[in-house]
Amino acid sequence: MPTAQATHGTPDSLYARLDATGAETAVSVILKLRGETCDIDCLYCYEKRKESPGGARITAAQANRLGSLFAGRPLSIELHGGEPLTAGRQHVAAILDALSDQPNVIRVSMQTNGLLLDEEWLDLFDEHCPELEIGLSLDGDAFGNSWRVGYDGYPTYPRVVRSLELLAQRGRQTGIICAVTPRVLGRAPEVIDHLASFRAVTTINLVPCFDGSVTKPTTATNRRQPASRILQKQAVGPIGPDWAIAPEQYTGFVLEAAAHWVATGTFRRIKLEPAVSVIRRLKGLQTRSCHFSDMKCDHVFTLYPDNRFGSCDELPWPQARLTTLTIDQTQSDISSEQLQSPLLKQARSLVKKCLTCDYRDTCGAGCLAVRLRFTQERGDDDNYCTQRMRLIDGTAALLAQPEHPSGMHCTRWRWRPRIPNDMQDVSAFLARWDDPAAARQPARLRISEHGNINTVGQPGTHEADDLDPHHPQWHDGIEPGIRPVVDALTRGWNAVTYDSCQGHAHDDLPGAEPRHLAVGVLPRNRTEYAHLAARLCGVAERVTHGLPTGYSLELGRSELTCRTNGRTFPTLDVRLTPADGAGISAYFHGIDGAVRVLVNALETAPPNSADAVCSCNSSPSAERVAR
């Protein structure tokens, strides 16, 4: 069975244009109720770095304008700031009423620092917008949250805790945005446990502080600098601020948090992002997160009190500004502004390289604001790509072997889904594999230069799930070139193989992609999966300097779907592929020598270890074994 190839297409498949989606497709609008005006002065606040005029408030009339502007599209509205509650109760009530009166507004949420929340505010929400979703900003425990301070320089943590307790008393639920800074690194389990201890919390969203390009403090408008700005000035240096982290640090934190979230059963009560979005994409499902979908910057807008209207607030402003909102503008006008925007053109260009990436259907191209930031800071966004791949690979390992979370750090196993990859009845196949007395139907073998297809059932139905080592036709059904590898795995390792191919150049089939030598392993359970993955990682380590020049050993995680019940089973794929720069003709000319090296490594591999720990390290150089 061929391995999945990256799907080719246009940037639209990863970054949908507003003018290319229909009226049924939702857009998100962030209402900056008070611009950057806030009652606290977090040291890392990106909104205040825009240094835009503050003090004004978005009006109910402006909120009403959104429904007609987007011509009946579903609207998801987020009340944001600065701090939205500084707009005052009467003003916020008017905004909520204006949004409630618009039938196309399907969701209203508010992101607040929580310091002003009290019984009166919650009563107001119940009266004017009972379905309002409340999100609080809290960076873990008191130490992790210590970048969030008032203008007096004192931490906000105790006051946020009181608001969380009030929400629980009122039966309200809330999501937490937790910024990942150096003050939480290395403490993921502790941070997750702390946030999960608040009864009101149902979602934790871990967001990175990728602020390495920040080299100067925010400008203070007053002659006398507040204590918070003095603290900020002390934290910002010529190579970036003390609160900034690198992509690899963020990925490591998220994986450790996800492992703890799974091991403790916290996943039953709390949604953890971005882990949930990665899991959904691994399962082929959609997610509301624009970082993992095609609903990116063309479908996310920001409105300021002075009618500045632009794209996502995480993009740099004023470059992200599209227009000044007026009463006679239409959605077509907004689309035209998007097409002319130099910033969005640049953002759109960044996804072109994603079209041929093996991770494109899972990654979804990530956050374009982050890509732009890294491209402007470093000249490229390669490090961001690498760490998103690691996040996907690590999460795939955690799903397959949750009892052995060390596997999520393996850098040799990569997420390489086969499409399609299914079998009629996987459980029956596994049971038959281990039962010599089970009934076995005769198989009609279809043998050709392009592969052996084992056929069972109706004529013309070609499946490869009918043979096992106890089947009398097992030996004949395995291609000669891959047979030594299959024998080493099934006889020597007692592993189950569900697919194999000796590789085919397909020179006589115009347009056909070459197929490389590969074998698919179907572990019986999660513990065996972990042991096999660790042992095969060790095999990859041993063949590093043994493979003939021009060959790579690639290890891929995938899933096999049972057509009988729809259940998926995690699988492990081992492939010999051409090393970078090696031609396909040379690959098939010397394949026998590469197979001998691989088989020898399989036959001399140490037995299973109880802890199932990989032999690789976490350095990028271990991602491929090639010469």
N, C-alpha and C positions, 0 to 999 in steps of 0.2 A: 504494500500500500504506500503511495507516495506521501512524503511529508508535506505539511502545509507550507505554502509559499506566501510571501507578503503580497497582499492584494494591491494591484496597481489601480490608480484612479486619478481624480483631480483633487485639488485642495478642498473643494466643497464637501467631500466625504469626511473630512476632519474638521473643517471650519465652514459651517453653513452660512451663506449670505442671507441677510434679512429678506432681500427681494427674491430669494429662491425657495423660501418656505411659505406655506399657506397660512390662511387665517386661523387654522386649528393649532398652530405652533405658538407656544407661549413665549413671552419675553419677560425679562426681569427689569424692574426699575428701582434704583436705590434713591430714596428721597433724603437728601442731606438737610434735615429739618432746620438745623442751625449752622450749616456749613461746617467749619472746623471748630466752632465754639463749643467748649466743654468745661465742665466744672472740676476736672482734674487735668493733670499734665504728664501723661505717660511719656517716659523718656524716648521710647521708640515710635511714637505716633507718626504714621505716614501722612495723615491728613493735614497736620499742622506744618509738615515740611513743604506743603504746596504754597504756604504763605499767602493764602487768598483772603480777601476781606471778609470779616465775620460780623456777627451781631444780628443779621437779618433772619427772617423766618419764612419757610415755605408756607404758602397760604392754601386754604381749601380750594380756591379757584384754580390754582396751579395743579393741585391733585386731581381736580375734576377734568382738567384738560387732557389727562393721559388716556382716558377711555376712548375719546374721539380720535386722538392722534394715531392710535394703533388699530383703528378700524375694526373693533370687535375682537381682536386677538385676546386670548387669555392673558391676564396680567398677574405677575407675582410681584408684590410691592414689599420693599424692606425700608423701614424707618431707621435712619442712621444718623451719624454725626461725624465729628463731634459727639455730643451727647443729646439725643433727641428729646429727653425729658426736660431739658433746660428751656424748651419752647413754652412751657407752662401748661397747666391742665386744660384750660378753656381752649387754647389753641390746638393742642393735641386732640381733644375731643372733636373739634371741627374737622380736622384732617381725617380722623377715623370715620366720622359720619359721611364725609365726601367719598371715601373709598367704599364704604358699605353700600352706598347708593348706586355704585357702578356694577352692573351684573357681570361684566367680564373680568372683574378683579376676583381671582380665585384663591388668593392667599395673601395674607398680610402678616408680616413679622416685624419685630423690633429688636435691634441690637443695642444694648445699654450697658453702661458700667455698673448699674444697679444701685448706686449710692443714694439716689433720690426715691427709690421704690418704697412705698408705704401702703397702708391700708386704703387710703383715699385713691391712690393711683390704681390699685387693683380693682377697686369698686368702679372707677371710671372705665377701665378696660371691659369689665363684665357688662356694663351698661351699653357702651358704644361699639364694642367689637369683641364679643365673647370668644371668637375663634382666634384672636390675636396670639401668635406664637412669640414667646419671649426668649431671647438669647442673652446670656450674660458673658462678660469677659473676665476670665479668672485663669491665671497661668499656674495652675497647680496649687501647691501649698504656699505658706507665707513667704518662704525664701524664693520660690519660683516666681511669685507674683511681685517681687520687690522692685521691678522696673516700673510698675504702675503706682504712681504716687500723686499726691495732691500738689498744688502750687507751693505748699509749705514744705514739700520734700518728704512728708510722712506717708507711709504705705496706706493703700486703700483696702487691703485685705480684710481687716476686721469688719468693716462696714458692708463689704460684699457678702461675707458669711451671714450677717444678720438678714440680708435680703433673701438669701437662699433659704434660710430657716423660715422666713415669712412666707415664701412661695410654697413651701411644703405644708405649712399650717393651713394655707388657703386651698390646698389640693391642686396647685398649679404645677405644671411641668416646665422645664426649661432646658435649653441646650447650652453648653459651655464652649466658648472659643478659648482654647489654651495655646498661647504663643510658645513655641519651642525655642528657648534661649539656652545659653550655657548654664544657667542656674537650674535647669531641670535635666540636663544631659547626665546619663548614667544612673538616673533615678526613675526610670519609666514605671516600674511596678508601684513604687511609692506614690508617684503622682496620680496614676490611674486609681489606686485604692482611695486616695484622699478625695478626689473629685467624685468618685462613685459613692462615697459615704454620705453625700447629701441626697436626701430622699427625693428632692425635686428634679434632680438631674436625670435626663433620659438620653442625652446625646453629648458626646465629647468630640470636638473637632480640633485636631492638632494641626496648627498652622505654623509654617517656618518663618523665622526672622532672617531672610536672605538679604541683609542690609550691608553687605561688604562694601558697597560703593558709597555709603554715607560717610563723608569725611569732614563735615562741619555741622555744628549744632544748629538747631532751629533758631531763627531770628526772634528776639524778644522785642515786643513793641514798646514796653515801658522802659523808662530810663533806668529804673532800679530792677535788676533781674531777680525773678523769684528763685527760691531755693531749688525748685525742680530744674530750672535751666542751668543753674550752677552744677548740679549733679550730672546733667546731660553733657555739659561741656567737658567735665572730667572723664566721661565715658567714651567720648568720640576722639579718635586719633587719626593720624594720616593714613593708616591702613584699614580703617573701618572702626565701627563702634564695638564696645565690649559685649553688647547684646547679640551681635550677629553670629550666625552659624553657617556651616558649609552644607551642601546637599548631602554628602555622605553621613554627616552627623544627624541630620534630620531623618534620613532613611533608617539608620540604625536605631534611633529612638522610637520611630513608629513601629518597626518590627518587634522590638522588645516590648513595647506597650501592647501590641496585638497578641503576642505570645502569652502575656500575663492575662489579658482580657479573655482569651480562650481558656487557659488553664484554670482560672478561678471561677469560670461560669458567668463572669460579668456580662458577657455577650447576650445573656438571656434577658437582661433588663436595660442595658445601655448600648446604644449605637455608637461605634467608634469610627471616626473618619480620620484619614482616608481609607482605612482598612476595609470598611464595608463597600465602598465604591470599587476598590480593587477586586474584592471577592465577587461582586456582581459582574464585573467585566470578565473575570476568569470564567464565570459560568455562562457567558454570552448574554447577560442581561443588561438593560440600560440603567443609568444612574442620573440623578438630578444634578450631580456635580459637573460644572462646566469643564473642570480639569480632566474629566474622563469621558466627555461626550463632544459632539460637534456643535452644541449650542454655546458657542464662545462669544467673543467680543461683539459680534454683530447683533446678538440677542440680549446683551446686558447693557443697561443705560444708567446714567447718573444725572440727577437734576439738583441744582443748587438754588438757594433762595433768590439769587439775582438772575434767574432764568438761564444760566449757563447749562447747556445740555450736551452730554457727551457719552462716551463709552464707559466701560467698567472703571470704577474708582481706583482700582489697583494699578491701572495704567498711568504713566506720567502725565501730569497736567501742567501746562495748558495744551500739550500736544494731543491729548485724548478728547479735547473739546470738539464738538461737531458743529454746534450752532447756538444761537440765542433763541430760546423757545418763544414762539409767537402764536397767536390764536388761530391764524390761518394756515399753519403748516400741516403737512400730511405725512403719512408714512413714506410715501414716495420721495418726499424732500429729504427725509432722514436717510433713506437708502442712498440717495445721490451723494449726500455728504460723506457717508461711509466709504463709498467707492472712490471719492476724491481725497480721503484722508491719508497723508503720507505715513502716519503712524500705523494705521490699520493695514495699509499696503505692505509695510515692512513686517508686521505681525503675520499677515497671511503668507508672506514669502517663507517664513520660518517653518511652516508645516510641510513644505514641499519635500524635504528630505525624509519626512515621516512616512511618505507614501510607500516607500520600498523597505521600510523597517519591519522586521519580524514581529515587533510588539505593537504595531499600529492599531490593531483591532482591540487590544486590551488597554493600551496606554491612552489612546485618544488624543495624543499630541501634548497633553499637559496644559499648564497655564501659560498663556502667551505673554502676560505681563512679566512673568519670571524669565521666560526665554529672552524677551527683549532686554531685561535688566542684565542678564549674564552676557548676552551678545555685546552690549554696549560697554560692559565692564571688562570682559576678558577677550573679546573678539569672536567668541563662539559660545554655544550652549551645550557643548558635548558632555560636560560634567553633569549637567542637569539630566540629560538623556541617560547617562550611565546609571545614575542613582534611581531614576524611575524604573529602569529595567531591574535593578537590584530589588526594589520594592515589590515588583510583580513576581520575580523569581522567589523571593523570600516568602511572600504570602502564599504562593502556590505550594511551596514546601510545607508551610504551616497547616494548610488545609489538608494535605495528604497524610501528614504524620504529626498530628497535634501533640501526641504524647512524647515526641522526640523533637522539641523545638530547635535543637542545635542545627538541624538540617536547613533551617532558613538562612543560615550564614554561608552555606556552601556556594562558592562562586563558579563551580563547574556545571552544576545542573541549571539549565535555562528553560524557561517556559517556551515550549515549541509545540503548540497544539496541532494535531492532525485534523484536517477537514476534508472529507468526512472521516469519522472513525467510530464505527459501531459494529455490533454483533447481535445476533438474534436473541440469545439467552446466555448472558455472561455467567450467572450463578451455576447454571446447568453445565456449562463448559468447565468451570473450575472443579465442580464435583466429579465430573467424568474423568478429569485429568488424574485425580488421585484414587480412582476406583478401577482397578484392573478388571473387575467383574461386570462393569457397566456395559450395557448394550451399545454397540457402535455400528452405525449404518455404513454400508460401502460408499466410498467416495469416487466420483468420476474426476480423474485428474486431467486437467487441461494444461499441457506443457508446451511452451514455445520459447523462442529466443527472448521474448519480452517478459517472461516470468511464468511461474507455475501458479495457476488458479485452481484451488481445490473447490469442486462444485458439488453441492448437495441440495436435494429438494427438487424444485421445479426446473425443467430445462430452461437454460438461459439465465438462471440465477446463479451468480458467481460469488460465493462467500469463502472466507478463509478462517472459519471458526469451528471446523468439524474434526480436525485431526489433533491427536495427542500421542505421546510416546507409546501408548498401549494399542494404538490403532495399527492394524496390519499394513496400512499404506503410508504410515508416518514418514518412513525414510524416503520413499519415492516422492512425497509431496514437498520435500525441502530442496531448494536449489543447491547444487553441489558447492557453489562458491561460498555460501553462507552456512552450510551444514556444520563445519567444524566449530563455528561460533555458537550455533544453536546447541550442539552436543555438549560443549563446555558448560553452557548455562543450565541445560536441563539435566544432564547426567552428573556433572560435577557440583553444581550449585543447588540442584533440586528446585530450580526456578521454573515458572510457567512462562512460555513464550506464546504470544498470540498472533504474531506476524513476523515475517522475515523476507528479505530480498537481497540477492547477491549483487544487485546493481546492474543497470542497463544504460548504454550510451544512447540508444534510440536514434542512431544515425540514419536509419531508413524510414523514420517516422517524422515527416516535416512538421516543425513547430512543437514537437514533444520535448519536454525538459528531461535531461538525464536524471536517472535515479541512482542514488548512492547506496552502497552496501549498508544495510540496517537490520536491526532486530528489535522487536517490541517485547517488553517484559510486563507481565500482568501479575503483580503481587497478590497473594491470597488475602492479606489483611494489612492493616496500617503498620503493625510492628515489623512484618516482613518487608514492607515497603521501605521503612527507615533503614533496616539492615542492608537490603540490597543497594539502596542509594549510596550508603556509606562505603560499602565494598567496591562498588563500581567507581566511586570517586577515587578510591585507592588504586584501582586498576589504571585509571587515567593518569594518576601520579607516576606509576611505574613505567608506563609507555612513553612518558614525556621525551626521553632521550633514545627510545628504542625504535620508534616508527621510522620508516624510510622517509627521506626528504620528500616533501610535497603532500603529506597526509596529516590530517587532524582527526582526533577522536572527539566527537561531540556527544554530550549527554543532554537529553531533553525530557522534560516532564510534559505529560499530556493526560488526556482522559479518554476512556472508552465508554461509549454509551450503549446500554442494553435496550434493544428495540422492544423487548417484551414489556418492560415496566418503566423505561425512561431513566433508570438509575445510572449514574456515572461512576466509573471505577478509575482511580488514578493509576497511570502507567508510567513506565520508564523506557525510554528509547535510546539505543546505542547506535551511533552512526560513524562510519569512516567517510570523511569528506575531503575534498581537495583543500590543501592549505592555501592561504592567500597567494594568489599569483600562479598557482599550478593549473595546468590545462586538463581537460577531461580525458584526452587521449593518453596522456602520461599516467593519469589516475588509474585507468583500467589496465594499462600495460604492467604496472607493478603492484596491482591489488593483492595478489597472492602473498607477496612478502609482508605486506601490512597486516593481512589476516593472520599470518603465522605469529607475528609479534603480539597481536591482540589475544589470540588463543593461549599463547604461553603465559601471558599476564593473568588471564582468567584461571588457568589451571594451577598456577602457583600462588594465587591470592590467599591471604590468611583467612581463616574461618570467620564466621560472624562474631562481632564483639557485642557484649551485652549492652553497651551504651550507645552503639550505632552512631559514632562520631566520625565525621568526614576527616580525611587526611589533608584537605586543602587548607589554604589560608584565605583571608579576605581581601587579598590584594588583587587589583584589576588584571595583573599578569597571569593569574590563575584561571581566567575565564575561558581560555581555550588551550588545548594541548596540541601544539603544532610544531613542526620543524620545517 
